[in-house]
Amino acid sequence: MGRKIRNIGIMAHIDAGKTTTTERILYYTGKSHRIGEVDDGAATMDWMVQEQNRGITITSAATTTYWHDHQINIIDTPGHVDFTAEVERSLRVLDGAIAIFCAVGGVEPQSETVWRQADSYSVPRIAYVNKMDRIGADFYAVLDEIHEKLGAEPVALALPIGTENEFEGTIDLLTMEEVHWDRDSLGSEIVRGPIREELQPLAAEWRERLMDALSTYSDALTEILLEENEPPLDLIKTIVREQTLAQTLLPVLVGASLKNIGVHPLLDAVIDYLPSPDELPPVEGMNPKKETPVSIPRDVDSPALAMVFKIQADREAGSYSFVRVYAGSIKSGTAVFNHNQRKRERVNRLLRVHANRTEQTDKIVAGDIGVIVGFKLAQTGDTVGSEGQPVVLERMHFPEPVISVAIEPHTLSERERLQEVLGILSREDPTFLWKEDADTGELIISGMGELHLDVLVTRMIDDFSVRAKVGNPQVSYRESVTAEYTHREHFHRTLGGKENTADITLRVFPLERGEPNTFRNSLTTGTLPEWAGEAVERGVTASFSSGIRLGYPTIGVGVELVDAVFSDATSTEFAFEAAGSLGFDNACQSAAPVLLEPVMKIDVITPKDFMGEVINGITARGGVVQEVESRTTAEHIRAQAPLKKMFGYSTALRSATQGRGTYAMEFSHFEAMADSVIA
């Protein structure tokens, strides 16, 4: 069963009880001496002051704990869509995950987003249906939703006994026993016993379903069942484990973490069904020098290889770099090579982290997650390791920010400090960008949504003591072209008595929406020296970010170098780079440029009584309702709307639904605005 390490994440929609479940795990594994509640602001994993105030998890805290001789490294990930980068970077370094679903809400919008992200990284998962004690809880409906909406094959390993305030325990379908948790010991003591008579038909039916699902993958089990014998527990667990790792089946457990019911079987399932690091295939990376793929075995004796998956600023210690070690080991006091930055960095100290507490360690080995103190250059997604083994692991892809606000310090003397803090925060969070407006000198910060920027601004003020004023949110538009145009650019300038000339012809053309900008040099070898072609490419690509007419970044534009005239006497690198930049600008001006605005995907959950009002509210903001799905207790509305009309929507939804509606909003695509051809 591999080494006794599990690297797991806990992923869920906001309010599915993710942090509460993590708190119970820490309590039962002895890492936390008392149970902290999100509701009373004492949750261990939500250590950032803002997380306790807002009741949401913002950063994915990493913690190490132990269960049945196994080391479990847990990464707690945010459920709010504005913090999608946190989820993405966590999934990149996990070996397995627990997907938590609310027994009332079922598969909610953000659950689907996170599920797709986990699919793209092929992360094996087990599911936990939480909040069985809530009004409207329906375990069986959640199983159906998992199958319909996520395309997974759920297999129940446990059933709830009772629902809502009558929820009292579970039926273990593997051992065919009732399981109850003792209230006086806060669920620490578990009582197992025979299944009561009235529940036996239900248990038998679901046990048969489980055996049917498993026997598809095992001839040995089929044979035992045909002979009407009782299959051994070890065989059942082995098949569940194999199919969980192959991602053909999804084991589902059930409980109510707040009532201390169901967490122990969940911990057992992590050990029994999720993979240890050495059971996974070799790590795939690229050799940065040769641009060739490389496979690295996950071996403790190999050269060191690790990925920085999170940077966190600490006022006293400086920068904490959270790393996942894939091969070899990293020792305290040594130097490692950062393959992305191409520089050596010193490992001053190594830490294991328990949410808001750290303990020092001498080394971290393959399969481990730890924190390096001392890195000055590392950024999220960097690969560090042995200089003799050049490997860059796949860089993480983060969505582009779509909302911006201007920020200015209270006094001029604080401007430098503000810029320093913006630099720290953008290293921590790749979806947070900042720049200085060349024309106005204003500092502009950009992020994934209003909440995202609000949290970052509050951090600047509270954590870094920077006094700053923030403007109103602005939409980050994009520019593109809608026609093809070929333009000849002749550049001539005399600098320091030397002539600099370049003569190039560029063709610009629109690409499919969503495709990245491209540059292609179509000249035959010998027409132009290689350095001149590279200089044109640099000039063109540098112009992508400065827009066509309004200064917004350009997207969806293809550029082709179709002709060039070269002179040995006067052609210079500087001239070709400048010609590339000017040629791109001039060609785009004549290629029917348009302004594109971000369109958001909106998911609203509202009680039935307010559905008409909510739909009217969305259409009044220029939104288009695409689908309405009826649930037992609420309506789920899926829509799309331009971001600029969605500012302040949370307040409008609250007043329209008497505070009972919830929504999630994420970027969908850029779309040309009506009458948006830029004159």
C-alpha positions in Angstrom: 0.0 0.0 0.0 3.0 2.3 -0.4 4.6 4.7 2.1 2.5 5.9 5.1 2.0 9.4 3.8 -1.2 11.0 2.3 -1.2 14.4 0.8 -4.9 15.4 0.6 -7.0 18.5 0.0 -10.5 19.2 1.1 -12.5 20.8 -1.6 -16.1 22.0 -1.6 -18.6 24.8 -2.3 -18.7 27.7 0.1 -20.7 26.7 3.3 -20.6 23.0 2.7 -18.9 22.6 6.1 -15.3 22.2 4.9 -13.5 24.0 7.6 -15.7 22.5 10.3 -14.8 19.0 9.0 -11.1 19.9 9.0 -11.4 21.1 12.6 -12.9 17.7 13.6 -10.1 15.9 11.8 -7.5 17.9 13.7 -9.3 17.3 17.0 -9.6 13.6 16.6 -6.0 13.2 15.4 -4.8 15.0 18.5 -3.4 18.1 16.7 -6.0 20.4 18.3 -6.8 20.2 22.0 -10.3 21.7 21.6 -12.8 21.9 18.8 -12.8 25.3 17.1 -15.9 26.4 15.4 -16.2 28.7 12.4 -19.3 30.1 13.9 -17.6 31.4 17.0 -14.4 32.5 15.1 -12.1 29.9 16.7 -11.3 27.7 13.7 -7.7 26.6 13.7 -7.2 26.4 9.9 -8.8 29.9 9.4 -6.0 31.7 11.1 -6.0 34.9 9.2 -8.0 37.5 11.1 -10.2 38.3 8.1 -11.1 34.6 7.7 -12.5 34.6 11.2 -14.4 37.8 10.6 -15.9 36.8 7.3 -16.4 33.1 8.1 -14.7 32.0 4.8 -11.5 30.3 4.1 -9.2 32.5 1.9 -5.8 30.9 1.9 -5.2 27.2 1.8 -3.4 26.6 5.0 -1.3 23.4 5.1 -1.1 21.2 8.1 0.5 17.9 9.1 -1.3 15.4 11.3 -1.2 11.6 12.1 -3.8 8.8 12.0 -3.2 5.1 12.5 0.6 5.4 12.0 0.1 7.4 8.8 1.2 11.0 8.2 -1.6 13.1 6.6 -0.7 16.4 5.1 -3.9 18.4 4.7 -4.4 21.4 2.5 -7.5 23.3 3.2 -8.8 25.1 0.1 -11.2 28.0 -0.3 -14.7 27.4 -1.6 -15.3 30.9 -2.9 -14.9 31.3 -6.6 -12.8 34.5 -6.3 -10.1 32.4 -4.8 -9.9 29.9 -7.6 -6.1 30.4 -7.8 -5.8 29.0 -4.3 -7.8 25.9 -5.3 -5.8 25.4 -8.5 -2.4 25.6 -6.9 -3.5 23.2 -4.1 -4.8 20.6 -6.6 -1.5 20.8 -8.5 0.4 19.3 -5.5 -2.2 16.9 -4.0 -2.3 13.2 -4.4 -5.9 12.8 -3.4 -8.9 14.8 -2.2 -12.0 14.8 -0.1 -15.0 16.4 -1.9 -17.5 17.6 0.7 -21.1 18.1 -0.4 -23.9 19.7 1.7 -26.8 17.2 2.2 -29.2 20.1 1.5 -27.5 22.0 -1.3 -26.0 19.0 -3.1 -23.7 19.7 -6.0 -23.5 23.4 -6.0 -22.0 25.7 -8.7 -18.5 26.0 -7.1 -18.5 22.2 -6.4 -18.7 21.7 -10.2 -15.9 24.2 -10.9 -13.5 22.6 -8.3 -14.5 19.1 -9.6 -13.5 20.1 -13.2 -10.2 21.5 -11.9 -9.5 18.2 -10.0 -10.4 16.2 -13.2 -7.8 18.2 -15.1 -5.1 17.2 -12.6 -6.5 13.6 -12.3 -6.8 13.7 -8.6 -8.4 10.6 -7.0 -11.3 11.6 -4.7 -13.6 10.3 -2.0 -16.9 12.1 -1.2 -18.4 13.1 2.1 -22.0 14.2 2.3 -22.1 16.5 5.3 -24.8 18.4 7.2 -27.2 15.5 7.5 -28.7 17.2 10.6 -29.9 20.2 8.5 -33.6 20.7 7.5 -34.0 19.4 3.9 -31.1 17.0 4.1 -31.4 14.2 1.5 -28.4 11.9 1.1 -29.9 9.9 -1.8 -30.7 13.0 -3.8 -27.0 14.1 -3.5 -25.9 10.7 -4.8 -28.1 11.3 -7.9 -26.7 14.8 -8.4 -23.1 13.6 -8.2 -23.8 11.1 -10.9 -25.8 13.6 -13.1 -23.8 16.8 -12.7 -20.3 15.5 -12.2 -20.4 12.4 -14.3 -18.9 10.4 -11.5 -20.0 6.9 -10.4 -20.8 7.3 -6.6 -20.8 4.1 -4.5 -22.2 4.6 -0.9 -20.0 2.9 1.7 -22.3 4.2 4.5 -26.0 5.2 4.8 -27.5 7.8 7.2 -29.7 6.6 10.1 -32.5 9.3 10.2 -32.3 12.8 8.8 -32.5 16.4 10.0 -32.8 16.6 13.8 -33.3 12.8 13.9 -30.0 12.0 12.3 -28.2 9.8 14.9 -25.6 7.7 13.2 -24.7 5.7 10.1 -24.9 2.1 8.7 -21.4 0.8 7.6 -22.2 -1.1 4.4 -18.8 -2.8 4.5 -19.1 -4.4 7.9 -23.0 -4.3 8.0 -23.1 -2.6 11.4 -24.8 0.5 12.9 -22.2 3.1 14.0 -23.0 5.7 16.7 -20.9 8.5 18.2 -21.0 9.2 21.9 -22.1 12.8 22.5 -20.4 13.2 25.9 -17.0 12.5 24.5 -17.6 14.9 21.6 -17.8 11.9 19.2 -14.4 10.5 20.3 -16.0 7.2 21.4 -17.7 5.1 18.8 -20.2 2.4 19.4 -20.8 -0.3 16.8 -23.7 -2.8 16.9 -26.1 -4.9 14.8 -28.4 -3.2 12.4 -31.9 -2.8 13.8 -34.6 -4.9 12.2 -36.5 -2.0 10.4 -33.3 -0.8 8.7 -32.2 -4.2 7.5 -34.0 -4.2 4.1 -32.6 -0.8 3.3 -29.1 -1.9 4.3 -29.4 -5.1 2.3 -30.5 -3.2 -0.8 -27.6 -0.8 -0.7 -25.1 -3.5 0.2 -26.2 -5.4 -3.0 -25.8 -2.2 -5.1 -22.3 -1.8 -3.7 -21.4 -5.4 -4.5 -22.8 -5.1 -8.0 -20.7 -2.0 -8.7 -17.5 -3.6 -7.3 -18.0 -7.0 -9.0 -17.8 -5.3 -12.4 -14.1 -4.8 -11.7 -13.3 -8.1 -9.9 -13.7 -11.7 -11.1 -12.7 -13.0 -7.7 -15.6 -11.0 -6.0 -18.1 -12.1 -8.7 -17.2 -15.8 -8.1 -17.6 -15.4 -4.3 -21.0 -13.7 -4.8 -22.2 -16.3 -7.3 -21.4 -19.0 -4.7 -23.4 -16.9 -2.2 -20.5 -16.6 0.2 -19.6 -13.6 2.3 -16.7 -11.7 0.6 -13.7 -10.9 2.9 -13.5 -7.3 4.0 -9.9 -7.0 2.7 -11.0 -7.9 -0.8 -13.8 -5.3 -0.8 -11.4 -2.6 0.4 -8.8 -3.5 -2.2 -11.3 -3.2 -5.0 -12.6 0.1 -3.7 -9.1 1.4 -3.4 -8.1 0.2 -6.9 -11.1 1.8 -8.5 -10.8 5.0 -6.5 -7.2 5.4 -7.8 -8.4 4.6 -11.3 -11.1 7.2 -10.8 -13.8 4.8 -12.1 -15.7 4.8 -8.7 -16.3 7.5 -6.1 -16.6 6.1 -2.5 -19.2 8.2 -0.6 -19.4 8.6 3.2 -22.0 10.5 5.2 -22.1 12.5 8.4 -22.7 15.8 10.2 -19.3 17.2 11.3 -20.9 19.9 13.5 -22.6 17.1 15.5 -19.3 15.1 15.5 -20.8 12.3 13.5 -19.0 10.5 10.6 -15.5 12.0 10.7 -13.6 8.8 11.9 -14.8 6.7 8.9 -13.7 9.6 6.7 -10.2 9.5 8.1 -10.1 5.7 7.7 -11.2 6.1 4.1 -8.3 8.6 3.5 -5.8 5.9 4.6 -7.7 3.0 2.9 -8.6 4.5 -0.5 -6.4 7.5 -1.3 -2.9 7.1 -2.8 0.4 7.4 -1.1 3.0 9.5 -3.1 4.9 6.5 -4.4 1.8 4.8 -5.9 1.5 7.6 -8.4 3.1 7.6 -11.8 6.4 9.5 -12.3 6.3 13.3 -12.3 6.2 14.8 -15.8 8.3 17.9 -16.5 10.2 19.7 -19.2 14.0 20.1 -19.7 14.2 24.0 -20.0 17.4 23.9 -22.0 16.3 21.3 -24.6 12.5 21.8 -24.3 12.1 18.0 -24.1 9.7 16.1 -21.7 11.3 14.5 -18.7 9.9 11.8 -16.3 11.2 11.8 -12.8 10.5 8.8 -10.5 9.1 9.7 -7.1 12.1 8.3 -5.3 13.6 9.4 -2.0 17.1 8.6 -3.4 16.8 10.7 -6.6 18.1 14.3 -6.9 15.9 16.8 -5.2 12.8 18.1 -7.1 10.1 20.2 -5.5 7.5 22.8 -6.5 6.7 26.1 -4.8 2.9 26.1 -4.7 2.3 29.0 -2.4 4.1 32.1 -1.1 2.9 33.6 2.2 4.4 36.8 3.6 5.1 36.8 7.3 6.0 40.1 9.0 8.7 38.7 11.2 10.1 35.8 9.2 9.8 37.3 5.7 8.6 35.0 3.0 7.2 31.5 3.6 7.5 29.3 0.5 5.2 26.2 0.7 6.8 23.4 -1.3 5.7 19.9 -2.4 8.7 17.6 -2.7 8.4 15.1 -5.5 11.8 13.4 -5.4 14.9 13.3 -3.3 15.2 15.5 -0.1 15.8 19.1 0.8 17.9 19.8 3.9 18.0 22.8 6.1 21.0 25.0 5.6 21.7 23.9 2.0 21.2 25.7 -1.3 18.8 24.6 -4.0 18.5 25.7 -7.6 15.4 27.6 -8.8 15.0 26.3 -12.4 12.5 29.0 -13.4 14.5 32.0 -12.1 17.8 30.2 -13.0 19.4 31.2 -9.6 20.5 29.4 -6.5 18.6 30.0 -3.3 19.5 29.2 0.3 17.2 27.1 2.5 17.6 29.0 5.9 15.1 27.0 7.8 12.6 24.2 7.1 9.2 24.0 8.8 6.2 21.7 9.1 3.1 23.8 9.5 0.1 23.3 11.6 -2.2 26.1 10.5 -1.1 28.9 12.9 1.8 26.9 14.5 5.1 25.8 13.0 7.7 23.3 14.1 11.2 23.2 12.8 12.6 20.2 10.9 16.0 19.2 9.5 14.8 17.8 6.1 11.7 17.2 4.0 11.7 14.2 1.6 9.8 13.0 -1.5 6.1 13.0 -0.8 6.3 15.7 1.9 4.8 19.1 2.1 6.8 21.7 4.1 7.8 25.4 4.2 11.1 26.9 3.3 12.1 30.1 4.9 14.8 32.2 3.2 13.8 32.2 -0.5 13.9 35.7 -1.9 13.2 35.1 -5.6 10.8 32.2 -5.7 7.3 32.7 -7.1 4.2 30.5 -7.1 4.7 27.6 -9.6 8.5 27.7 -9.5 10.5 24.4 -9.6 13.4 24.0 -7.2 15.9 21.2 -6.9 19.2 20.0 -8.0 21.2 22.1 -10.5 22.5 19.0 -12.2 19.0 17.9 -13.1 17.3 20.8 -15.1 13.5 20.2 -14.9 10.7 22.7 -14.9 7.4 21.2 -13.8 4.3 22.4 -15.6 3.6 26.0 -14.7 0.2 26.6 -13.3 -2.3 28.5 -15.4 -4.3 31.2 -13.7 -7.2 33.1 -15.1 -6.6 36.8 -16.0 -8.0 39.4 -13.6 -11.1 41.1 -14.8 -11.7 43.9 -12.2 -9.5 46.8 -11.3 -9.5 49.6 -8.7 -7.2 52.6 -8.3 -5.4 52.8 -4.9 -3.4 55.7 -3.5 -1.5 56.1 -0.2 -2.7 58.7 2.3 0.7 60.5 2.1 3.4 60.6 -0.6 5.9 59.2 1.9 3.8 56.0 2.1 3.8 55.4 -1.6 7.1 53.4 -1.6 5.8 51.2 1.2 2.5 50.6 -0.6 4.4 49.5 -3.8 6.5 47.1 -1.7 3.4 45.6 -0.1 1.7 45.3 -3.6 4.8 43.4 -4.7 4.6 41.0 -1.8 0.9 40.3 -2.3 1.3 39.7 -6.1 4.0 37.2 -5.4 1.6 35.4 -3.0 -1.3 35.5 -5.4 -0.8 35.1 -9.2 -4.3 36.4 -9.9 -3.6 39.7 -8.2 -1.8 42.2 -10.5 -0.7 45.8 -10.0 0.7 48.5 -12.3 1.4 52.2 -12.3 -0.6 54.0 -14.9 1.9 55.7 -17.3 -0.3 58.7 -18.0 -1.7 59.5 -14.5 0.8 57.9 -12.2 -2.1 56.1 -10.4 -1.5 52.7 -8.9 -4.0 50.2 -10.3 -4.7 46.9 -8.7 -6.6 44.0 -10.5 -8.2 40.8 -9.3 -10.8 38.1 -9.8 -13.8 39.9 -8.2 -15.0 42.5 -5.7 -14.5 40.2 -2.8 -11.0 39.2 -3.9 -9.9 42.9 -4.1 -11.8 43.8 -0.9 -9.9 41.0 1.0 -6.5 42.1 -0.4 -7.1 45.8 0.4 -8.1 44.9 4.0 -4.9 42.8 4.3 -2.8 45.8 3.1 -4.4 48.0 5.7 -4.6 45.5 8.6 -1.7 43.2 8.1 0.8 45.6 6.6 -0.4 48.8 8.2 -0.4 50.7 4.9 -2.9 53.6 4.9 -4.5 53.8 1.5 -7.6 55.1 -0.3 -9.4 52.9 -2.8 -11.4 54.0 -5.8 -14.5 52.4 -7.3 -14.2 49.1 -9.1 -13.5 49.4 -12.8 -13.9 46.7 -15.5 -10.7 45.4 -17.2 -11.6 45.6 -20.9 -9.6 44.0 -23.7 -9.0 45.1 -27.4 -8.9 42.9 -30.5 -9.3 43.1 -34.3 -12.1 41.9 -36.4 -10.5 42.1 -39.9 -7.3 41.1 -41.6 -4.9 43.8 -42.6 -1.3 43.8 -44.1 0.9 46.8 -43.3 4.4 47.8 -44.4 6.4 49.6 -41.7 9.6 51.4 -42.6 11.7 52.6 -39.6 14.6 55.0 -40.0 16.3 56.9 -37.2 19.8 58.3 -36.7 21.1 57.9 -33.2 24.6 59.0 -32.2 25.6 59.6 -35.8 24.6 56.0 -36.7 21.7 55.1 -39.0 19.2 52.5 -37.8 16.8 51.1 -40.4 14.3 48.3 -40.7 11.7 47.6 -43.3 9.1 44.9 -42.5 5.6 43.8 -43.7 3.2 42.5 -41.0 -0.2 40.8 -41.5 -2.6 40.9 -38.6 -5.8 38.8 -38.4 -8.4 37.9 -35.8 -8.2 34.5 -34.0 -11.0 32.5 -32.5 -12.2 34.0 -29.2 -10.2 32.6 -26.3 -7.1 31.8 -28.4 -3.9 33.4 -27.2 -2.1 35.9 -29.3 0.3 34.4 -31.8 3.4 35.5 -33.8 4.7 33.6 -36.9 7.7 34.4 -39.0 6.9 33.1 -42.5 10.1 34.3 -44.2 12.4 31.7 -45.8 15.7 31.1 -44.2 18.3 33.6 -45.5 15.9 36.5 -46.1 16.5 37.9 -42.6 19.1 37.0 -40.0 17.7 35.1 -37.0 18.4 37.9 -34.6 16.3 40.4 -36.7 13.3 38.0 -36.8 13.6 37.6 -33.0 13.8 41.4 -32.5 10.5 41.9 -34.6 8.8 39.2 -32.4 10.0 41.0 -29.2 8.6 44.3 -30.5 5.3 42.8 -31.5 4.8 40.8 -28.3 5.7 43.7 -26.1 2.9 45.7 -27.8 0.2 43.1 -26.9 -0.1 44.5 -23.4 -0.4 48.2 -24.4 -3.6 47.9 -26.5 -4.6 49.4 -29.9 -6.4 52.6 -29.2 -7.6 52.7 -25.6 -4.6 51.1 -23.9 -6.3 47.8 -22.8 -4.4 44.6 -23.4 -4.9 43.0 -26.8 -6.2 39.5 -27.1 -7.1 37.1 -30.0 -4.8 38.6 -32.5 -2.5 36.7 -34.9 0.5 38.4 -36.4 2.6 37.1 -39.3 5.9 38.6 -40.6 5.4 38.2 -44.3 8.2 40.3 -45.8 11.4 42.2 -44.8 14.2 44.2 -46.4 17.6 43.9 -44.7 20.6 46.2 -45.1 24.0 45.0 -43.8 25.1 48.7 -43.5 22.2 50.2 -41.5 19.8 47.4 -40.2 20.1 47.1 -36.4 18.4 45.0 -33.7 16.9 48.2 -32.2 15.4 49.2 -35.5 13.7 45.8 -36.1 12.3 45.7 -32.6 10.9 49.3 -33.0 9.5 48.4 -36.4 7.8 45.4 -34.9 6.2 47.5 -32.2 5.1 50.3 -34.5 4.1 48.0 -37.3 1.8 46.0 -35.0 0.1 49.2 -33.7 -0.4 50.6 -37.2 -1.7 47.4 -38.7 -4.2 46.9 -35.9 -5.5 50.5 -36.3 -6.6 49.5 -39.8 -8.0 46.0 -38.9 -11.3 47.2 -37.5 -10.3 47.2 -33.8 -13.0 46.4 -31.2 -13.4 46.8 -27.5 -14.2 43.5 -25.6 -15.8 43.3 -22.2 -15.7 40.5 -19.6 -18.9 38.4 -19.5 -19.4 36.5 -16.2 -21.1 33.2 -15.5 -23.5 33.6 -12.7 -25.1 30.9 -10.5 -27.9 32.0 -8.2 -29.6 29.7 -5.6 -32.9 31.3 -4.4 -36.0 30.1 -2.6 -38.9 29.5 -5.0 -40.9 32.5 -3.8 -38.3 35.0 -5.0 -37.5 33.4 -8.4 -39.4 35.9 -10.6 -37.8 38.9 -8.8 -34.3 37.3 -9.1 -34.7 36.6 -12.9 -36.0 40.2 -13.4 -33.0 41.5 -11.5 -30.6 39.6 -13.8 -32.3 40.7 -17.0 -32.4 44.3 -15.8 -28.6 44.1 -15.6 -28.2 42.9 -19.2 -28.0 39.3 -18.2 -29.3 36.3 -20.1 -30.8 33.4 -18.1 -29.6 30.1 -19.7 -31.2 27.5 -17.4 -33.4 27.2 -14.4 -33.2 24.0 -12.4 -35.7 23.2 -9.7 -34.6 21.7 -6.4 -36.5 20.5 -3.4 -36.0 23.7 -1.4 -34.7 26.2 -3.9 -34.3 27.2 -7.6 -30.9 27.2 -9.3 -30.6 29.9 -12.0 -27.6 29.8 -14.4 -27.1 33.0 -16.3 -24.5 35.2 -18.1 -24.1 38.9 -17.7 -21.5 41.7 -18.4 -19.3 42.3 -15.4 -19.8 46.1 -15.5 -23.5 45.7 -14.8 -22.9 43.2 -11.9 -21.2 45.5 -9.4 -23.1 45.6 -6.1 -25.1 42.6 -7.1 -24.7 40.9 -3.7 -26.6 43.7 -2.0 -29.4 43.6 -4.6 -29.8 39.9 -4.3 -30.0 40.1 -0.5 -32.7 42.6 -0.6 -34.6 40.7 -3.4 -34.6 37.5 -1.4 -34.7 38.7 2.2 -31.1 37.6 2.7 -31.8 34.0 1.7 -30.4 34.0 -1.9 -26.7 33.1 -2.6 -24.7 33.5 -5.8 -21.3 32.6 -7.3 -19.9 34.5 -10.2 -16.8 33.6 -12.3 -15.3 34.9 -15.5 -16.7 33.2 -18.7 -15.3 34.9 -21.7 -14.7 38.3 -23.4 -17.3 39.5 -25.9 -17.4 42.5 -28.3 -19.5 45.3 -26.8 -22.4 46.6 -28.9 -21.2 49.3 -31.3 -17.7 48.6 -30.0 -15.7 49.2 -33.2 -13.2 51.8 -31.9 -13.3 54.9 -34.1 
